[in-house]
Amino acid sequence: MKRPAGLTVFDTPVVSHVLAWVSRLVLRLRRWRMVVHLPETERFVAVFAPHTSYWDVPLMLMAALANRVRGHWLGTHRLFRRPFGWFFRWLGGIPVDRSRSNGIVAIAVDEFTGRDRLVLGLAPEGTRFPAERWKTGFYHIAVGAQVPLVLTFLDAGTRTIGAGDWFVPGGDLASDAARIRDFYADKVGIRRSRTTRPVIQPNGD
């Protein structure tokens, strides 16, 4: 049975139009150029890197708003309690109980199974600081849900932001990791000293 997507900031009448216009204006004034290459579906995993600054999230949110991409993210279920739970859901949040035995990957795959439309954004570095290796949950979610993996990025070197490539992962992580590494090889974050190259290993969950 399909679960309703629920009203988010991206679907709210008038508000979404205003925010899209404001987002495009702010990005233009801040001299960020957008690149958008997306699959013709509203069900995919968007992996984001490099993540080095507090500014990454608002900038990517503005890029999503500007292009009417209805993004969602995973957050601990405690964040969605009253009285502010509705607000985080409106921002695209999906509550996750990390104590569940079946794990985040299974929970996320289940969300895809129950929705006609879901764009799930994940930062595999898991931190704004240099990481030893990427977490691979984003990859296993895309494989398990049988949805495209979209490589989104913020490159401070060229002041470019958006979605630069996408593919449907085949389940061979070693092979697909090479494509991901090549894509992010020349991307640098806002805090350049914190930028790390993606190290993707099969046991990187």
C-alpha positions, 0 to 999 in steps of 0.5 A: 500500500502506497503511503501519501507523500505529505505536504512539504515546503516544495508542494505548498502553494504560493510559498514554493513559488516564492522560495524558488524565485528567492533561491534562484536570486540568492544563488545568482547574487552569490555567483553560484552557477547551477548544473542540473542533470536528473533522471526522468523520475521522481524516485532516486537517491541523491548523494551529496559531497563534498560536505565541509561547511554549515553553508552546504545544507542551505545552499543545496536546499536553495538549489533544490527549491530553485529546480523544484526538486522535492527533496527528503532527508532522514532524521532521528525520530526524536526530532519529529516529536511535538510541538515541532515535528510537523515543521521538520516533516514540512521541510522534507524530513522522514523520521527514523528510529535508529534502534530498529534492528533492521537498520537504516538501509532497510528503513529507507528501502521500505520508504521507497517501496511505500511511495510513488515519489521520493527523492532522498538526499544523503551525505556519505561523509557523515561529517563536515570534517575530513572522513577516513572513508565514505559510508556506503548506505547511500549505495545499498539504498539505491540498489535495494530500492532499484532507483537511480543514484544521482551525484549532486555536488557543491564545488567551491573551486568553480562555484558550481552547484547541482546534479552533475551525473546519475546512473542506476547502480548494478550492485557491483560496488567496486565497479560503481565506486570508480565512477563515483570517485572519478566524478568527485575527484576535482570537486572542492568544498567551501572549507577546502582544507576539509575536502577529502577524496571519496574512499569507498569500501564494501565494508564502509557502512 
